[in-house]
Every structure is written in structure tokens, then in C-alpha cells.
């Protein structure tokens, strides 16, 4: 074992208590208030579409992006790239691309087209900050953890986005992930290199209030399924 890892694993902070056959981490556990805050951020995170303008202080934005940057990534490839959109004209061009895809999506939805068109699907022109989260170019050279699952680069970027989302909620800011766009058209607009790929347009900023439940639930578009329907044991479809 690596000597440094051995020291860490034998340190008193790695002590565990064994009571009634249950192994529980002790010294590593957060305080009750700290744990409650983590679970609250997870429970109250919302995909926001309604913003109230305002601004995000530079030091706060830096803190949020640092949280994103601390995400896990396959093979430590850190495939994420974030493009901050500070040009209002460019923001308008991005919104136009989203609107064009919104119309195409509505046509593809058939009988649900009219219902879809009543939904607010983005807040690009209303939010304080717009970030485009993208996968870097030249990803194929990263094989560790991706030989059979090349999509792990996308999973890694998604972890970074989730970090940003939860940190934003803890800071009282709303965030929305917009995926209604044609990736190559957006990449061309942002002069991204060949092989890179935008994955998300992120709207970030102050909101008047957070939705009490996911917006699509409130709008009657979909219903969230309970965990017990999605948790299997040993084999697909077998519930405990």
C-alpha cells in the first residue's frame, strides 16, 4: 500500500465503531446541522426558469465555479469547460437558438405540442448570469475509465453541474439547466474547437422564490416516481 495512504487509513480519524454488527463512521461524520444543510440543499434544489434580474457578486460566482471544479471525474480528466456569457448580444443569439429548438421540439411532441408551448423552458434573458457548460476537445486520448464507457466524460461534467447547482441553492441563488439547443450550432456560435461539445446552458441568479416542487410537476406535465419503484435488488426489476 502507498505509504501515504497507509498513514491515512491507520490514522485515528479512520476509526470505526462496531455495535450490534453495524459499522459506522464516527469521526468523519458531519454535525447534525451540517448534515441537515446538505440534505436540505439536495431536497430544495429546483430547475429554475423564473429569475428576477439582479447580479451575482464576482467572489460568489468564483466560489460556485470552484465548487463545480471540485467534482469527481473519470480518470481525473476534468472534461468540463465553462464559458461565461457576458455579452448581451451573444446572450440574445443563444436565446434565439433555444427558441428555435423549442419550436422543433413542440412539433416532435405531437398531441402534447400545445401543452409544451405553454411551459417556460428557459430564463436566459432574465437571469443574472449565463454559463455554457461544455465537454473539452481531444477527449479520446483519455482511456482510463472510458474504454468501454466513453460517456463517462458526460457523467463527469454532469457531476460538476450538480455541484454548482447545490452550491447555488445553498447560496440562495436559482439555477436552471437548459438543453433545448442544437449542439453544433451553439458550438459554432461560441467558436468552440472541433471535438468539443456544449452540454448545458446554465441560467443562474436571484429568484423571488423557489418552486415548492419541480416545475413540471406543478404544471401537470409529469409526476415524479417514488424511489421504491426504481430500486431493485440483485436483478433488474426485482424489488425487495
C-alpha positions in Angstrom: 0.0 0.0 0.0 1.2 3.5 -0.7 2.8 4.8 2.5 0.8 8.0 2.4 -2.5 6.1 2.0 -1.4 3.7 4.8 -0.9 6.6 7.2 -4.3 7.9 6.3 -6.0 4.6 6.8 -4.4 3.9 10.1 -5.0 7.4 11.5 -7.4 7.7 14.4 -9.8 9.6 12.1 -10.5 6.4 10.3 -11.6 4.7 13.5 -15.0 2.9 13.2 -17.3 1.7 15.9 -18.8 -1.8 15.7 -22.1 -2.0 17.6 -24.6 -4.8 17.0 -22.7 -5.8 13.8 -23.1 -2.3 12.3 -20.0 -0.5 11.2 -20.5 3.3 11.5 -18.0 6.0 10.6 -17.7 8.2 13.6 -15.0 11.0 13.5 -15.8 11.7 9.8 -19.5 12.4 10.3 -20.7 16.0 9.9 -22.5 17.7 12.7 -26.3 17.4 12.8 -26.7 21.0 11.4 -24.1 20.4 8.7 -25.8 17.1 7.6 -29.2 18.8 7.6 -27.9 21.6 5.4 -26.5 19.1 2.8 -29.8 17.2 2.6 -31.8 20.5 2.5 -29.8 21.7 -0.5 -30.5 18.4 -2.2 -34.2 18.4 -1.4 -34.8 22.1 -2.3 -32.8 22.2 -5.5 -35.0 23.2 -8.4 -34.6 23.6 -12.1 -35.4 27.3 -12.2 -37.0 29.1 -15.1 -38.1 32.3 -13.4 -35.5 34.9 -12.4 -35.6 38.4 -11.1 -32.6 40.0 -12.7 -30.0 41.3 -10.3 -26.4 40.3 -10.2 -24.1 37.7 -8.8 -21.1 39.1 -6.9 -17.7 38.1 -8.6 -16.5 36.4 -5.4 -19.7 34.4 -5.1 -19.5 33.3 -8.8 -15.9 32.3 -8.3 -17.0 30.3 -5.2 -19.7 28.5 -7.1 -17.4 27.7 -10.0 -14.8 26.4 -7.6 -17.4 24.1 -6.2 -18.1 22.8 -9.7 -14.4 22.3 -10.3 -14.2 20.0 -7.2 -16.4 17.5 -8.9 -15.2 13.9 -9.4 -14.2 13.0 -12.9 -13.3 9.7 -14.6 -9.5 9.2 -14.7 -9.3 12.8 -13.2 -9.7 14.0 -16.8 -11.7 17.1 -15.7 -13.5 17.3 -19.0 -15.5 20.4 -18.1 -15.1 23.8 -19.7 -17.3 26.7 -18.6 -18.0 29.7 -20.9 -19.4 32.8 -19.1 -21.6 34.8 -21.5 -21.2 38.4 -20.5 -22.1 39.9 -23.9 -25.8 40.8 -24.1 -26.0 40.4 -27.8 -24.4 36.9 -27.6 -26.9 36.0 -24.9 -29.7 37.0 -27.2 -28.3 34.9 -30.0 -28.2 31.9 -27.6 -31.8 32.5 -26.6 -32.8 32.6 -30.3 -31.2 29.2 -30.8 -33.1 27.8 -27.8 -36.4 29.3 -29.1 -35.8 27.6 -32.5 -35.2 24.2 -30.8 -38.3 24.8 -28.6 -40.4 25.1 -31.7 -38.9 22.0 -33.2 -39.4 20.0 -30.0 -43.0 21.1 -29.9 -43.6 19.7 -33.4 -42.0 16.4 -32.4 -44.3 16.1 -29.4 -47.4 15.6 -31.4 -50.6 15.8 -29.3 -48.6 17.4 -26.4 -47.3 20.2 -28.6 -49.8 22.8 -27.3 -49.2 21.9 -23.7 -45.4 22.1 -24.2 -45.6 25.5 -25.7 -47.2 26.9 -22.5 -44.2 25.8 -20.5 -41.4 28.3 -19.7 -38.3 26.4 -20.7 -35.6 28.9 -20.1 -34.7 32.2 -18.4 -31.8 33.3 -20.5 -32.8 36.9 -20.8 -33.9 37.3 -17.2 -31.2 35.7 -15.2 -28.1 37.4 -13.8 -25.5 35.0 -15.3 -25.4 32.6 -18.3 -22.8 29.9 -18.4 -22.4 27.3 -21.1 -21.0 24.0 -19.7 -19.1 22.0 -22.4 -17.0 19.0 -22.9 -13.4 19.7 -23.8 -11.9 18.7 -27.2 -9.4 15.8 -27.6 -11.2 13.6 -25.1 -10.5 10.4 -27.0 -6.9 10.3 -25.5 -8.4 9.8 -22.1 -9.0 6.0 -21.9 -8.9 5.4 -18.1 -12.4 4.5 -17.2 -13.8 5.3 -20.7 -12.6 2.4 -22.8 -16.0 0.6 -22.6 -18.0 3.6 -21.3 -16.9 6.7 -23.3 -20.0 8.5 -21.9 -18.2 8.9 -18.6 -16.9 12.2 -19.7 -20.5 13.4 -19.9 -21.2 11.9 -16.5 -18.2 13.8 -15.1 -19.4 17.1 -16.4 -22.8 16.4 -15.0 -21.3 15.9 -11.6 -19.7 19.4 -11.9 -23.0 20.9 -12.9 -24.7 19.3 -9.9 -22.0 20.6 -7.6 -22.7 24.1 -9.0 -26.4 23.6 -8.6 -26.3 22.6 -5.0 -23.8 25.3 -4.1 -26.0 27.9 -5.8 -29.1 26.7 -3.8 -27.1 26.9 -0.6 -26.2 30.5 -1.5 -29.8 31.4 -2.2 -29.4 31.5 -6.0 -31.6 29.8 -8.5 -30.2 27.8 -11.4 -31.7 26.2 -14.5 -30.3 23.7 -16.9 -31.4 24.4 -20.5 -30.8 21.6 -23.0 -33.0 22.8 -25.8 -30.4 23.7 -28.4 -28.6 22.1 -31.4 -25.0 21.4 -30.0 -23.1 22.1 -33.2 -24.9 25.4 -33.8 -24.1 26.6 -30.3 -20.5 25.4 -30.6 -20.1 27.3 -33.9 -21.6 30.5 -32.3 -19.1 30.2 -29.4 -16.2 29.4 -31.7 -15.5 26.1 -29.8 -12.8 23.8 -31.2 -13.6 20.7 -33.2 -14.3 17.8 -30.9 -15.7 19.9 -28.0 -19.4 19.8 -27.3 -21.7 22.0 -25.3 -23.9 20.1 -22.9 -25.8 22.7 -21.0 -26.8 26.4 -21.0 -27.0 27.3 -17.3 -29.1 30.2 -16.1 -28.0 31.5 -12.7 -29.2 34.3 -10.5 -31.5 35.6 -7.8 -35.1 34.4 -7.8 -38.2 35.8 -6.0 -39.0 32.3 -4.7 -38.1 28.7 -5.3 -40.7 26.4 -6.6 -42.3 24.2 -3.8 -42.0 21.2 -6.1 -40.4 20.6 -9.6 -42.0 23.0 -12.1 -43.0 20.2 -14.4 -45.0 18.6 -11.5 -46.7 21.9 -10.7 -47.6 22.4 -14.4 -49.0 18.9 -14.6 -46.5 17.9 -17.3 -45.1 14.9 -15.4 -45.1 13.2 -12.0 -42.0 12.1 -10.1 -41.9 8.4 -9.3 -41.1 7.2 -5.7 -37.8 5.6 -5.0 -39.2 2.2 -4.2 -40.3 1.8 -7.8 -36.8 2.4 -9.1 -34.7 0.5 -6.5 -34.0 -3.2 -7.4 -32.2 -5.9 -5.5 -29.7 -8.3 -7.2 -31.6 -8.3 -10.5 -33.3 -5.8 -12.7 -37.0 -5.4 -11.8 -36.7 -7.3 -8.5 -37.8 -5.1 -5.6 -37.1 -6.0 -2.0 
